Amino acid sequence: MTDASTDKPVAFTISANGSQLDKMIEVRSVRIWHAFNRIGHAEIQLLDDIDAKPPLPATTNAGLKVGSSLEIQIGRGDDLQTAFKGSITRLQLKLEDGAPSLTVEARDDAFKMTLVPVTKLFQKVKDSDVAQTVAGAYGLSTDFTATDTEYPMLLQHQTTDWDFLVARLQLQSQVVWSALGTIQSKKPSATGGAAINVALDEGLLSFEARMDGRDQLASTEALTWDMENQQSVNSAGADPGVKEQGSTIASSLAADMKPAVSKLTVGYGGAVDGPAARAGAILTQSRLAKVQGTARLVGQAVSPGDTLQLKGFSTLFDGAALVSAVTHIVADGGWETIVETGLARDWLMDRIYDTGGIDRMPERLLKQLHLGKVTKISEDPEGLFRVQVMLPLVYGAEAQPVWARVAMLAAGSDRGSFFMPHVDDEVLVGFVGADAASPVVIGKLYSKNRAAPVTPADENNYVQGLYTKAGLKLVFNDEDPAVTLSTKGGQSICLDDKAGSITIKDQNGNSLTMDSGGIKMTSAADLTVSASAGTFKGSASNVNFDASMEIKGNGGLGAQWTSGANTVVKGAIVQIN
């Protein structure tokens, strides 16, 4: 594309379903619009005729039906270029002062991606892979610039495919647009695309440009949580290297405005380089918003991604301006092109989830769950059995820890379960009523460097239990099933249904086993049974005592040894009295 040549008459053609529109149908106007992060569309105003035979030839035209393909070519003389391709999405018949007209609205075929919100889960993907998958499902041609960041998981939740695609690529500092049946994306640059020369005193119908220092950020950082190392991490956004329009450098504007470093809370997992990519995307939007403007030109072929080379507009605005939106208007034998440059800071993700932008960021943040680290579990000044938790992604990396209540399995007056987290434990925190002053620990988490005491052997997950800091264990084995209570020192009690036994053991080698064979008591040293204020009784069919050395019995007031049958007393020497 080059600068417009206006010495030939404006010409255009309109084709529906591959056939040109009947020349007898009068076209009042044609309007075509393409823009970054938007779906291209066209609007055609046709004059209809009540008195024609048959009446309303435009409205009844066989090709002009909702769903029909539509192509518009614009140019001068015989040099026509396709300016729009898509499908008719809306027809409107209107009668004013007895004159009927038909408005034909059409959109690039990417509009099909906007019709239904869906939920999908993507695993181990890059954003460009997601874009390719999503757009490819509609049979659309694509030209996406590859992205580097790979995510373990991305969730598209009740969002249209178009919005999700654009939002994901925005986070990679890219812009998206659809035109002529192709969806494409790239990192914006004022050095790419065709160059359109625009001078203050040549063929310019109107011009407006504005520079706003409030949009400029000196730098950006993304704050995230490193689960492996159990700490918050700051990732700086890389400068996008966008060629700047005008002589005023964005960093100088930022220095004059003195904004604080823009810090973004990203999350708690995902790709290692994901936070830095997001921080870079914020800085990219800031740079693109430095100078924004609109130029009305004599009609010519311009597309988003092209560059306006401005000359004669002062050092503030001269130079390369990135084209972000283009409107072509053909009416009354003329052709006008409206070009928008620069790009407003606009996060599609905010509009998708109706967050209301930065003003509602705290509320949005507090409706999420957050990871924290316990720093103290005693001396709660209000006696609420709270623990102190560091929440850097909520209150800031430099903020002091806050007191948070702890949700228990059961809790009541002098009853319930009591398992408080320990200092340095990683915990999951929510906020009652999205109130920053009401944090609650709702769970504790394992991680690679703070591993669980056991690992499931298989999918049956038979072994579960409670394990304390000192090595006390209450283990439930659903395979046997059995319950074992043990200490680190080797004391244990085991109730085993598979063996049909109850076993008590200590670290000294003593044990008591109750099973189908009876009760077995084993002592590694002395066995002492005492009934100091009562009677020791025992009965059995047979009673056997076996001592490798001696058996002694003593009755302080008396002793009896009787038998209903024979009584045998034997020994190498038997002494009586």
GUPA-328191 format. One record per residue (C-alpha): residue number from 1; residue in one letter; z, x, y. Coordinates in steps of 0.02 Angstrom, whole numbers. Layout:
PT   n res      w      u      v
PT NUM   A      Z      X      Y
...
//
This chain:
PT   n res      w      u      v
PT   1   M      0      0      0
PT   2   T    -40     62    174
PT   3   D    -28     -2    351
PT   4   A   -111   -170    379
PT   5   S   -290   -187    436
PT   6   T   -307   -345    541
PT   7   D   -493   -346    577
PT   8   K   -531   -467    434
PT   9   P   -480   -650    418
PT  10   V   -328   -698    317
PT  11   A   -370   -765    145
PT  12   F   -268   -829      0
PT  13   T   -287   -917   -168
PT  14   I   -169  -1029   -264
PT  15   S   -189  -1047   -452
PT  16   A    -92  -1164   -566
PT  17   N   -104  -1140   -754
PT  18   G   -244  -1016   -724
PT  19   S   -354  -1133   -620
PT  20   Q   -374  -1119   -432
PT  21   L   -313  -1263   -327
PT  22   D   -450  -1384   -275
PT  23   K   -516  -1329   -105
PT  24   M   -514  -1511    -49
PT  25   I   -324  -1506    -49
PT  26   E   -265  -1445    121
PT  27   V   -130  -1310    121
PT  28   R    -13  -1322    270
PT  29   S     88  -1165    232
PT  30   V    134  -1037    100
PT  31   R    301   -948    101
PT  32   I    347   -809    -23
PT  33   W    515   -719    -31
PT  34   H    572   -568   -132
PT  35   A    738   -478   -111
PT  36   F    856   -357   -195
PT  37   N    975   -440   -317
PT  38   R    886   -607   -299
PT  39   I    751   -700   -394
PT  40   G    585   -712   -304
PT  41   H    524   -884   -255
PT  42   A    381   -969   -165
PT  43   E    358  -1131    -70
PT  44   I    192  -1215    -35
PT  45   Q    170  -1361     85
PT  46   L     18  -1468     41
PT  47   L    -52  -1612    145
PT  48   D    -90  -1761     34
PT  49   D   -202  -1911     66
PT  50   I   -159  -2093     38
PT  51   D   -338  -2150     69
PT  52   A   -419  -2032    -54
PT  53   K   -499  -2097   -214
PT  54   P   -390  -2085   -312
PT  55   P   -246  -2076   -187
PT  56   L   -129  -1928   -172
PT  57   P   -244  -1798   -250
PT  58   A   -118  -1658   -224
PT  59   T     27  -1751   -303
PT  60   T    -78  -1808   -450
PT  61   N   -162  -1638   -476
PT  62   A   -154  -1599   -662
PT  63   G   -105  -1418   -633
PT  64   L     37  -1451   -512
PT  65   K    171  -1501   -636
PT  66   V    348  -1440   -656
PT  67   G    338  -1298   -781
PT  68   S    158  -1249   -739
PT  69   S    124  -1066   -704
PT  70   L     85  -1023   -523
PT  71   E      1   -871   -447
PT  72   I    -27   -838   -262
PT  73   Q   -141   -702   -194
PT  74   I   -143   -652    -11
PT  75   G   -250   -530     86
PT  76   R   -391   -514    210
PT  77   G   -573   -545    175
PT  78   D   -610   -511     -7
PT  79   D   -463   -392    -28
PT  80   L   -331   -502   -108
PT  81   Q   -174   -446   -197
PT  82   T    -56   -548   -304
PT  83   A     98   -586   -199
PT  84   F    184   -706   -318
PT  85   K    187   -753   -502
PT  86   G    303   -879   -578
PT  87   S    327  -1058   -631
PT  88   I    337  -1221   -535
PT  89   T    517  -1280   -535
PT  90   R    517  -1424   -410
PT  91   L    397  -1549   -331
PT  92   Q    441  -1657   -182
PT  93   L    333  -1795   -110
PT  94   K    373  -1843     69
PT  95   L    300  -1973    186
PT  96   E    324  -1954    375
PT  97   D    233  -2061    503
PT  98   G    114  -2119    368
PT  99   A     65  -1941    321
PT 100   P    109  -1888    144
PT 101   S    147  -1708     97
PT 102   L    191  -1620    -63
PT 103   T    310  -1473    -69
PT 104   V    286  -1359   -219
PT 105   E    430  -1242   -258
PT 106   A    408  -1103   -385
PT 107   R    515   -959   -445
PT 108   D    487   -797   -535
PT 109   D    509   -827   -721
PT 110   A    674   -736   -715
PT 111   F    745   -901   -650
PT 112   K    765   -951   -833
PT 113   M    908   -827   -839
PT 114   T   1006   -929   -711
PT 115   L   1011  -1098   -796
PT 116   V   1158  -1090   -916
PT 117   P   1319   -989   -910
PT 118   V   1353   -905  -1077
PT 119   T   1483   -797  -1162
PT 120   K   1430   -639  -1255
PT 121   L   1514   -481  -1316
PT 122   F   1424   -314  -1309
PT 123   Q   1493   -162  -1399
PT 124   K   1455     23  -1375
PT 125   V   1324     -6  -1241
PT 126   K   1266     59  -1075
PT 127   D   1232    -58   -930
PT 128   S   1045    -27   -939
PT 129   D   1050    -70  -1125
PT 130   V   1136   -234  -1083
PT 131   A   1006   -272   -950
PT 132   Q    865   -237  -1072
PT 133   T    943   -346  -1207
PT 134   V    979   -491  -1090
PT 135   A    809   -492  -1003
PT 136   G    715   -456  -1163
PT 137   A    780   -618  -1239
PT 138   Y    671   -712  -1114
PT 139   G    513   -615  -1152
PT 140   L    508   -540   -978
PT 141   S    433   -373   -934
PT 142   T    566   -248   -880
PT 143   D    579    -82   -791
PT 144   F    763    -34   -785
PT 145   T    822    136   -732
PT 146   A    929    207   -872
PT 147   T   1117    221   -842
PT 148   D   1232    353   -916
PT 149   T   1400    269   -937
PT 150   E   1433    198  -1111
PT 151   Y   1567     66  -1133
PT 152   P   1657     27  -1296
PT 153   M   1649   -158  -1251
PT 154   L   1580   -272  -1114
PT 155   L   1618   -457  -1104
PT 156   Q   1503   -582  -1021
PT 157   H   1614   -734   -998
PT 158   Q   1539   -900   -944
PT 159   T   1415   -812   -831
PT 160   T   1227   -834   -819
PT 161   D   1123   -692   -889
PT 162   W   1050   -655   -717
PT 163   D   1218   -642   -630
PT 164   F   1288   -534   -768
PT 165   L   1137   -418   -767
PT 166   V   1142   -395   -579
PT 167   A   1331   -373   -574
PT 168   R   1328   -239   -710
PT 169   L   1188   -140   -628
PT 170   Q   1273   -155   -457
PT 171   L   1419    -61   -534
PT 172   Q   1297     80   -574
PT 173   S   1238     91   -392
PT 174   Q   1075      3   -433
PT 175   V    981   -142   -354
PT 176   V    882   -271   -452
PT 177   W    735   -379   -407
PT 178   S    610   -489   -496
PT 179   A    428   -499   -445
PT 180   L    263   -536   -530
PT 181   G    347   -570   -697
PT 182   T    441   -405   -703
PT 183   I    626   -373   -679
PT 184   Q    662   -198   -618
PT 185   S    807    -95   -557
PT 186   K    834     73   -475
PT 187   K    955    169   -367
PT 188   P    906    127   -188
PT 189   S    827    265    -88
PT 190   A    733    268     77
PT 191   T    617    400      3
PT 192   G    539    292   -133
PT 193   G    404    159   -131
PT 194   A    263    142     -7
PT 195   A    287    197    173
PT 196   I    243     69    308
PT 197   N    228    143    481
PT 198   V    304     36    618
PT 199   A    299     89    800
PT 200   L    383      4    947
PT 201   D    218    -24   1036
PT 202   E    102    -62    889
PT 203   G     79   -230    801
PT 204   L    262   -277    803
PT 205   L    300   -462    830
PT 206   S    489   -442    842
PT 207   F    624   -320    792
PT 208   E    812   -320    775
PT 209   A    927   -184    707
PT 210   R   1114   -162    706
PT 211   M   1232    -22    660
PT 212   D   1410    -69    614
PT 213   G   1536     69    589
PT 214   R   1659    -49    505
PT 215   D   1555    -45    347
PT 216   Q   1569    144    329
PT 217   L   1692    224    211
PT 218   A   1736    407    214
PT 219   S   1764    412     26
PT 220   T   1806    302   -121
PT 221   E   1922    321   -270
PT 222   A   1946    222   -429
PT 223   L   2120    210   -503
PT 224   T   2132    183   -690
PT 225   W   2255    207   -832
PT 226   D   2234    346   -960
PT 227   M   2307    274  -1120
PT 228   E   2300    439  -1215
PT 229   N   2395    538  -1084
PT 230   Q   2498    390  -1024
PT 231   Q   2465    414   -838
PT 232   S   2360    346   -696
PT 233   V   2201    439   -651
PT 234   N   2104    445   -487
PT 235   S   1915    464   -498
PT 236   A   1818    502   -338
PT 237   G   1654    414   -305
PT 238   A   1505    530   -287
PT 239   D   1407    519   -124
PT 240   P   1246    424   -165
PT 241   G   1139    542    -63
PT 242   V   1046    398     21
PT 243   K    929    461    156
PT 244   E   1006    394    315
PT 245   Q    915    301    452
PT 246   G    944    363    628
PT 247   S   1033    517    692
PT 248   T   1210    451    668
PT 249   I   1280    510    502
PT 250   A   1382    385    402
PT 251   S   1524    508    376
PT 252   S   1537    528    566
PT 253   L   1550    339    587
PT 254   A   1684    334    454
PT 255   A   1779    472    543
PT 256   D   1770    375    706
PT 257   M   1829    214    623
PT 258   K   1964    309    529
PT 259   P   1969    194    378
PT 260   A   2087    234    236
PT 261   V   2012    297     75
PT 262   S   1944    146    -18
PT 263   K   2040    134   -180
PT 264   L   1979     22   -319
PT 265   T   2087    -32   -466
PT 266   V   1969    -24   -614
PT 267   G   2068    -60   -772
PT 268   Y   2147     17   -923
PT 269   G   2013     69  -1045
PT 270   G   1828     84  -1072
PT 271   A   1711    227  -1031
PT 272   V   1785    390   -970
PT 273   D   1662    401   -826
PT 274   G   1663    215   -788
PT 275   P   1790    222   -645
PT 276   A   1694    359   -554
PT 277   A   1533    258   -571
PT 278   R   1616    107   -491
PT 279   A   1687    209   -350
PT 280   G   1514    280   -320
PT 281   A   1441    105   -317
PT 282   I   1560     55   -177
PT 283   L   1508    207    -76
PT 284   T   1324    167   -107
PT 285   Q   1347     -9    -38
PT 286   S   1436     63    113
PT 287   R   1294    182    152
PT 288   L   1160     49    131
PT 289   A   1253    -64    252
PT 290   K   1258     64    392
PT 291   V   1099      1    476
PT 292   Q   1029   -172    442
PT 293   G    883   -251    529
PT 294   T    735   -370    530
PT 295   A    556   -335    581
PT 296   R    419   -467    601
PT 297   L    251   -389    567
PT 298   V     71   -443    561
PT 299   G     46   -490    379
PT 300   Q     30   -346    258
PT 301   A     77   -300     81
PT 302   V    260   -247     78
PT 303   S    385   -258    -64
PT 304   P    571   -226    -87
PT 305   G    597    -42   -119
PT 306   D    463     11      5
PT 307   T    506    106    163
PT 308   L    480     65    346
PT 309   Q    448    222    447
PT 310   L    515    174    617
PT 311   K    459    266    773
PT 312   G    503    239    955
PT 313   F    664    141    924
PT 314   S    780    278    989
PT 315   T    871    409    889
PT 316   L    993    275    833
PT 317   F    864    182    730
PT 318   D    713    294    706
PT 319   G    674    357    533
PT 320   A    658    288    358
PT 321   A    727    113    330
PT 322   L    741     45    153
PT 323   V    657   -125    131
PT 324   S    779   -243     44
PT 325   A    692   -411     68
PT 326   V    518   -473    114
PT 327   T    456   -644    168
PT 328   H    270   -681    180
PT 329   I    220   -834    281
PT 330   V     40   -896    285
PT 331   A      8  -1042    402
PT 332   D   -120  -1099    532
PT 333   G   -242   -962    481
PT 334   G   -116   -824    510
PT 335   W     -9   -712    401
PT 336   E    161   -649    452
PT 337   T    275   -532    356
PT 338   I    462   -528    389
PT 339   V    545   -370    326
PT 340   E    733   -348    305
PT 341   T    804   -172    295
PT 342   G    972   -106    240
PT 343   L   1085   -206    126
PT 344   A   1244   -303    163
PT 345   R   1398   -258     62
PT 346   D   1401   -396    -66
PT 347   W   1482   -387   -237
PT 348   L   1404   -516   -350
PT 349   M   1554   -503   -465
PT 350   D   1662   -577   -327
PT 351   R   1548   -728   -313
PT 352   I   1536   -750   -501
PT 353   Y   1724   -766   -523
PT 354   D   1758   -846   -353
PT 355   T   1882   -713   -305
PT 356   G   1855   -738   -120
PT 357   G   1827   -553    -93
PT 358   I   1953   -427    -35
PT 359   D   2067   -555     48
PT 360   R   2112   -629   -120
PT 361   M   2117   -465   -213
PT 362   P   2308   -466   -235
PT 363   E   2307   -639   -313
PT 364   R   2164   -592   -427
PT 365   L   2252   -431   -475
PT 366   L   2416   -518   -514
PT 367   K   2331   -646   -627
PT 368   Q   2288   -503   -743
PT 369   L   2395   -409   -867
PT 370   H   2440   -230   -825
PT 371   L   2500    -74   -914
PT 372   G   2655     16   -857
PT 373   K   2780    147   -908
PT 374   V   2968    120   -923
PT 375   T   3073    237   -816
PT 376   K   3248    162   -832
PT 377   I   3334     31   -940
PT 378   S   3512     28   -871
PT 379   E   3607     -9   -712
PT 380   D   3506   -160   -660
PT 381   P   3578   -197   -487
PT 382   E   3564   -384   -514
PT 383   G   3626   -388   -693
PT 384   L   3470   -474   -758
PT 385   F   3446   -358   -908
PT 386   R   3289   -289   -826
PT 387   V   3202   -122   -850
PT 388   Q   3121    -13   -719
PT 389   V   2933      5   -738
PT 390   M   2799    109   -653
PT 391   L   2643      4   -617
PT 392   P   2525    120   -523
PT 393   L   2374      6   -533
PT 394   V   2471   -135   -450
PT 395   Y   2585    -53   -324
PT 396   G   2496    115   -304
PT 397   A   2509    284   -388
PT 398   E   2640    344   -262
PT 399   A   2746    186   -266
PT 400   Q   2922    180   -335
PT 401   P   2955     93   -502
PT 402   V   3002    -91   -497
PT 403   W   3129   -192   -596
PT 404   A   3049   -309   -723
PT 405   R   3125   -438   -837
PT 406   V   3094   -419  -1024
PT 407   A   3030   -561  -1133
PT 408   M   3123   -569  -1299
PT 409   L   3086   -650  -1466
PT 410   A   3237   -761  -1436
PT 411   A   3359   -766  -1291
PT 412   G   3510   -872  -1249
PT 413   S   3692   -861  -1200
PT 414   D   3772   -733  -1318
PT 415   R   3630   -753  -1443
PT 416   G   3451   -702  -1473
PT 417   S   3358   -543  -1516
PT 418   F   3388   -382  -1421
PT 419   F   3253   -249  -1427
PT 420   M   3239   -164  -1259
PT 421   P   3100    -38  -1229
PT 422   H   3146    145  -1212
PT 423   V   3115    261  -1065
PT 424   D   2933    323  -1068
PT 425   D   2875    175  -1174
PT 426   E   2708     99  -1126
PT 427   V   2728    -87  -1091
PT 428   L   2619   -237  -1051
PT 429   V   2668   -327   -891
PT 430   G   2622   -496   -819
PT 431   F   2676   -585   -659
PT 432   V   2759   -754   -650
PT 433   G   2659   -866   -534
PT 434   A   2548   -718   -486
PT 435   D   2694   -657   -382
PT 436   A   2705   -468   -359
PT 437   A   2894   -483   -348
PT 438   S   2910   -564   -521
PT 439   P   2849   -440   -653
PT 440   V   2892   -474   -835
PT 441   V   2873   -354   -982
PT 442   I   2789   -460  -1115
PT 443   G   2754   -327  -1245
PT 444   K   2758   -146  -1297
PT 445   L   2609    -42  -1351
PT 446   Y   2566     99  -1468
PT 447   S   2435    229  -1424
PT 448   K   2357    386  -1496
PT 449   N   2495    498  -1432
PT 450   R   2633    370  -1461
PT 451   A   2586    321  -1637
PT 452   A   2662    181  -1741
PT 453   P   2788    231  -1877
PT 454   V   2673    164  -2013
PT 455   T   2487    136  -2033
PT 456   P   2418    -13  -2131
PT 457   A   2360     50  -2301
PT 458   D   2227    -85  -2315
PT 459   E   2175   -254  -2247
PT 460   N   2318   -342  -2338
PT 461   N   2444   -268  -2215
PT 462   Y   2586   -288  -2339
PT 463   V   2713   -171  -2258
PT 464   Q   2793   -221  -2093
PT 465   G   2962   -191  -2017
PT 466   L   3081   -136  -1881
PT 467   Y   3104     49  -1844
PT 468   T   3233    117  -1721
PT 469   K   3241    277  -1622
PT 470   A   3377    349  -1738
PT 471   G   3275    317  -1896
PT 472   L   3353    151  -1947
PT 473   K   3228     44  -2042
PT 474   L   3215   -135  -2096
PT 475   V   3055   -140  -2200
PT 476   F   2972   -296  -2269
PT 477   N   2852   -267  -2413
PT 478   D   2756   -428  -2449
PT 479   E   2666   -352  -2598
PT 480   D   2821   -338  -2710
PT 481   P   2900   -430  -2614
PT 482   A   3050   -327  -2561
PT 483   V   3163   -298  -2412
PT 484   T   3238   -126  -2382
PT 485   L   3370    -79  -2255
PT 486   S   3389    109  -2238
PT 487   T   3453    247  -2126
PT 488   K   3379    417  -2086
PT 489   G   3523    496  -2184
PT 490   G   3473    414  -2347
PT 491   Q   3584    259  -2357
PT 492   S   3490    104  -2417
PT 493   I   3499    -73  -2480
PT 494   C   3347   -144  -2569
PT 495   L   3316   -324  -2622
PT 496   D   3166   -316  -2740
PT 497   D   3093   -475  -2816
PT 498   K   2964   -379  -2917
PT 499   A   3097   -275  -3004
PT 500   G   3220   -421  -2999
PT 501   S   3353   -307  -2931
PT 502   I   3470   -270  -2789
PT 503   T   3504    -85  -2765
PT 504   I   3628      1  -2651
PT 505   K   3619    190  -2631
PT 506   D   3701    321  -2521
PT 507   Q   3658    498  -2473
PT 508   N   3786    568  -2598
PT 509   G   3697    505  -2753
PT 510   N   3809    353  -2780
PT 511   S   3722    189  -2823
PT 512   L   3749     10  -2873
PT 513   T   3609    -83  -2961
PT 514   M   3608   -267  -3007
PT 515   D   3464   -324  -3117
PT 516   S   3426   -422  -3275
PT 517   G   3519   -290  -3377
PT 518   G   3678   -319  -3280
PT 519   I   3768   -213  -3152
PT 520   K   3759    -25  -3155
PT 521   M   3876     76  -3047
PT 522   T   3848    263  -3033
PT 523   S   3961    387  -2945
PT 524   A   3917    568  -2912
PT 525   A   4105    609  -2900
PT 526   D   4264    503  -2918
PT 527   L   4260    315  -2943
PT 528   T   4413    230  -2869
PT 529   V   4452     45  -2884
PT 530   S   4607    -17  -2792
PT 531   A   4691   -186  -2775
PT 532   S   4847   -142  -2677
PT 533   A   4919   -318  -2659
PT 534   G   4848   -407  -2807
PT 535   T   4796   -396  -2987
PT 536   F   4651   -298  -3056
PT 537   K   4574   -401  -3195
PT 538   G   4427   -374  -3308
PT 539   S   4355   -464  -3459
PT 540   A   4209   -438  -3576
PT 541   S   4160   -457  -3758
PT 542   N   4182   -273  -3777
PT 543   V   4261   -145  -3662
PT 544   N   4221     37  -3689
PT 545   F   4296    185  -3597
PT 546   D   4232    358  -3632
PT 547   A   4307    513  -3551
PT 548   S   4246    685  -3588
PT 549   M   4420    753  -3548
PT 550   E   4567    630  -3538
PT 551   I   4608    446  -3523
PT 552   K   4775    406  -3443
PT 553   G   4865    242  -3412
PT 554   N   5030    212  -3324
PT 555   G   5136     58  -3298
PT 556   G   5275     79  -3172
PT 557   L   5381    -61  -3246
PT 558   G   5301    -83  -3414
PT 559   A   5149    -59  -3523
PT 560   Q   5076   -163  -3664
PT 561   W   4935   -132  -3785
PT 562   T   4904   -278  -3904
PT 563   S   4770   -339  -4020
PT 564   G   4744   -498  -4118
PT 565   A   4681   -394  -4263
PT 566   N   4694   -214  -4312
PT 567   T   4755    -86  -4188
PT 568   V   4701     90  -4223
PT 569   V   4776    241  -4138
PT 570   K   4703    408  -4190
PT 571   G   4718    586  -4129
PT 572   A   4742    761  -4192
PT 573   I   4923    737  -4142
PT 574   V   4993    564  -4104
PT 575   Q   5154    562  -4003
PT 576   I   5254    403  -3976
PT 577   N   5396    416  -3848
//
